[in-house]
Amino acid sequence: MSGSFWRHRRCPTSTWGTVKLKPIHDSLIDFVDGAPVSGSLDVRWIHGSPSKRRNSDPKIQVHAYDAHTFILRQSKTTSFEAPFLFLLFGNERALLLDTGAIADPELFPLRETVDTILAQWLAQHPRPDYELVVAHTHGHGDHVAADGQFADRPATRVVTRDADAVRAFFGFDAWAQETVRFDLGGRILEVIGSPGHHAAAITVYDPWTGFLLTGDTVLPGRLYVRDFAAFTATLGTLVEFAQSRPVTHVLGCHIEMTRRPGRDFPFGATYQPDEVPLQMTVVQLTAIRDAAESVASRPGVHKFDDFIIFNGPCTSALPKLFARALTNRLRLSLAALNRRNRQGR
């Protein structure tokens, strides 16, 4: 790739929505004026079903927040993780943030889905030699599994998962102590090193939408922390950052909380009918920071209304976690068996 592919600026510390695209041909899109734009998160996310045999969810759900911003969710029939992925378009390149939990394109046709969205966008906004960057919120397997689907895609760069590669690609000199800019072509993202959950975790701020994309660092669910000192420092950085930017939504990559305060879905759940919204607020981000600081010296599982913090390995909590998961699976299996028996009568 030519040197112009990567543009960094450093600064201090398949179904989709109804957005209609209007052809504008080769004119540049202004990603500054009017930002942050008002998009739509009026969407019911696919969330599995009591029986895989009856599940009608698409393998990938695609929602258009606006004409240049797409949120994807992987089906729970292919992975209980059901991660969210983000596709952002600029004038010169698009960014796909994360590649999901399944490598097999038959089970999880991510490349095909992304290519379809790209083709439709480019039909409305023609660009020669348009590029795709595939990067990750962090390097855990449920966020990088389908990287291989993009290995032979033209005009595409896949950023590998290790911390050194992430730092080098985005141009960090002082990891976790600076914010760097990544230019999609007029749509300039701000990228923050965010270790704690994972050593190579990043947070991405998009001024066009006001999204703060936090990966697994901040989400409505279980916050697993490997390095708690780094985690609390990251949260402090994110809160300070969010207070100086017009953040519209804080978006993580999973939903694990029910609408009952303090109650999560069982680990491994393939059916989550009563999920909270994906989007969180800066107020909730601040609450997570405050909660993390309050339990920093106490390893273990700490439940709060909107999230649960796992401080350290929490090995003593694992038997209960897995027992609840097994009970949930047995309950769903018995319910499915009862339905089949009733239908057979």
N, C-alpha and C positions, 0 to 999 in steps of 0.2 A: 504494500500500500504506500501511497505517496505521503510525504510528510504533512501535507495539508489535511490528512484524515483526522488528526488529533489536534484539537484546539483547546488549550487550557489557559485560564486566567486565575491567578492566585489572589486571595484577599485575606485579611487577618482573620486570627482565630476564629357446535358452533352455531350461537344466536347472539345478536347484539341489539343495542338500543336503537332509538328512532331518530337520532341526530341526522339531519339531511345535509349532505355535502354539496356545495355549489361550485361548479368549475371556475377556477380563477387562472388556469393555465400557468404561465411561467412567472407571474407576478410574485414578489416576495410577500410572505405573510408577516404582519406586524405582531410580534409576540410580546410587546411592551405596552403599547397603548391599551388602556382599559383593563389591564391585569390587576388583580386576579379576576378572571372571567367567572361568570356564574354558569356552572354546568349542572348535570343531573346525577344524583345518587338515589333517585327514586327507582329502585330495582329490588326485586326479590331474588336473592342469590340461590342457586341450586344448593341443596343441603342434604342430598341422599334420600333414601326411602327405607321403610321398614324391611323391604324385601328387594334384593338385587334383581330378582326375576321380574318384578313389576316396575323397576326403575326406568323412567323415561327421560332422565336428565341427559343433555348433550355431554360429550366427553370434555368439552371446554365451553364454558359460558363466556361470551364476549359482551361487554357493556361499554357503549360510547358515552363517556362523561361529557365530552364536547367533540367537535369535528377532528381534533388533533390529539385526543387523549383517550386511551382505551384501557379498561381494567378487565382482566381475564381471571376466571376461576376454574381450577381443575375439579373434575367430578369426584365425588367420594366413592364412586364405584370403582375407580382406578387407584385411588389412594385415600385413606382416611384423613391424611393431612390436609387435603383440599386447599392447597396454597393459592394465594392471589398473586398475579403477575401484572406488570404495568408496561404499556407500550406508549411511548411519547414521541411525537413527530416534530421535527424542526425543518428549516428550509433546506438543509444539506444532508441530514441523517436522522435516523430514528434510533431510539434507545429501547431495547427490551430488557427490563429489569427482572431477572430470575427466569428459570426454565422448568420449574416444576419438579415433581417427585417420581416421574416414570420416564424411562429412556425410550421404550418401544413406541415407534410412531404409529403402530396399529392401535395400540391402547390409548395413546396420548398424542394425537397428531398436531403437535405444537408448530412445527415448521410449516405445515400446510395451512394452518389457521393464520399464522403471522403473515405468510406470503399472500394470502387472500386479502387480509386487511391492508397490507402494503400496496397491493395491486389496485385496490379500490381507491385508496387515498391518492396514489400517483395518477390514476385516471382523472381525478378531479384537480390535482395539483401537479402537473407534469414537471419532472425534474430529471435531467440527465445524470447518470452515474450516482444515483441516490444510494446512500450507504446505510448499513445496519450495524449497530453496536449491541452486543449481548453481554451484559454485566450482571452482577448479583448483589443483593442486599447483604449476603454473607454466604459462606461456603458449605453449609450443611446440605446433605444429600437431597432433601426435598425441595431444594432451590436451584440445583445445578444438574439434575438427572438428565435432562434432554439437551444438554449442550451439544452432544454429538450430532444431533439432527441438523445443526447449523455449520458443521465442520467444513463442508464442501460448498457452502452457499457463496456465490460471488459477492464482492463488495461488502464483505461481512468480517467483523473482528469479534472473536469470542474472548473475553477477558477471563483468564483462569482464576481459580478460586483462592489461591494462596495469597497471604498478606503482602508479600513482596511484589507480586505481580499487580495487585490492586493498587498499591502505593505508587508503583512506577507508571502504571497506565494513567491514573488520574493526576499524577504530578505532585504528590505529597512530598514535602521536605520534612515537616514536623507532624507526623501521624497523630491524630486525635487532638492536636493543638492548633490546627489551622483549618480553614475552610477553603477549598479550591473550587474553581468554576470549570464547568464542562459545557462547551458550546455545541448545540445541535444545529446551529445555523439560525441565529437570531433568538433562539430559545435557550437562554443561558441558565443552566442548572447550577446549584450550589451543593457541593458534596462534602460531607463531614465524616471523618473517621470516627467510628462508634463502637469500640471494643467493649466487651463485657459478656454478652451472650456468645459471641464468636470473635476470635482475634482479628479477622479480616472484615468485620461488619462495617457497613457504611449507612449513612442516612442521606437521602437526596431531597433537596428542596427545589420545587418547581415554581418560580414566580408567576408563570402563566396561569396556573390553576390555584396556586396557594397550597398545593399538597406538600406535606412533610411525610416522606415515605420512609418508614422506620424499620422495615423488615420484621424480625422477631424480637427486636429490642423493646418495642412498645406496641402492644396489640391487646385486644379484648380477650384475654385468655391467660394461659400459664406462661410466666416469664422465667425461663430457665437461665440461671446465671452461673457462668463458669468462673469469672473473675469479678468479684463483687466490688472491689475498689475501683476497677475500670468502669464497671457498670454505673456506679453512683456518679463518677466523674462525667461519664457520657451523658447521663440524664441531666446533670447540672448544665452541661454545655448546650443540650437541646432546648432546655427551658429558656436559658438566656438568649439563644438564637431565635426561638419562636416569639419571644417578647419584642424582638426588634424587626420582625417581618410580619406581613399580613398572611398568617397561616389560616386557611379555610378549613382544612381537614387534616388530621393525623391518621395516616393509613398504614397499618401493619400488614402482615401477610397471612394471618390466620384469624378465624373466629372460633373461640372455644368456650365462651361464656353463654349461659342461658339468660333469659330475661329476669330470672330470679336473682336478686343481688347476692353475690358471693358464691354462686353455684355454677360450676363448670360442667360441661358435658364429660362423660367418662372418657378416659384416654382410649384412643382407637375407635371412637364412635364413628359409624358410617351413616348415621341418621341424626340430624340436628334440626328438628322442626321449629324450635323456638329460639333461634339465634338473636343475639343483640346485633345492632348495625356494625358493619366493618369500621366505619369512620368514628374516630375519637376526637376530642377537643384539646385545646391547649390547657384548659382547666384540668382535664383528666391526665394529661402529660405531667403537669405540675404535681398532681396528686400521686402519681407513680414515683416521681422523684422524692417527694416527701416521705412516702411509705418506705421506699428503699433505704433512705437515710435512717429511718426509725428502726429498721430491722437489720442494719448492716452488721451489728455485732452478735446477731442471733441466727446461726445456721438453722435451716429447716424450712418448712412450708408455711407461708403467711398469707392468709386469705383476706381480701378486701372486696368491696362491692363490685368493682369493675374489672378486677384482675387478681391473679394469684402469683406471688413471688416465691420462687424456689431458690433459696440462698444456699448454694453449694450442692453436693451430690444428692443429699436428702435420701440416703439409702434406706433409712428406717421407714420412710413414707412409701417406698416402692411396693411392698406387699399389698397395702391398702389400695394403691393406685391400680395395680394389675388385677386385684380381686374385683374391684368395681368395674373394670373393663370387661372381665370375664362374665360377671353377672349381667351386664348390659347385653353382651352377645347372646347369652343363653336366653334372656328375656325376649329378644327379638326373634331368635330361632323358634322358641315355643309359640310366639304370636303368629309367625308365618305358618307353622305346622297346624295350628288351630284354624287358620283361615282356609288352608287347603282341605282340612277335614270337613269344614262346614260346606265348602263348595262341592265336595264329593257326595254329600248326602242328597 
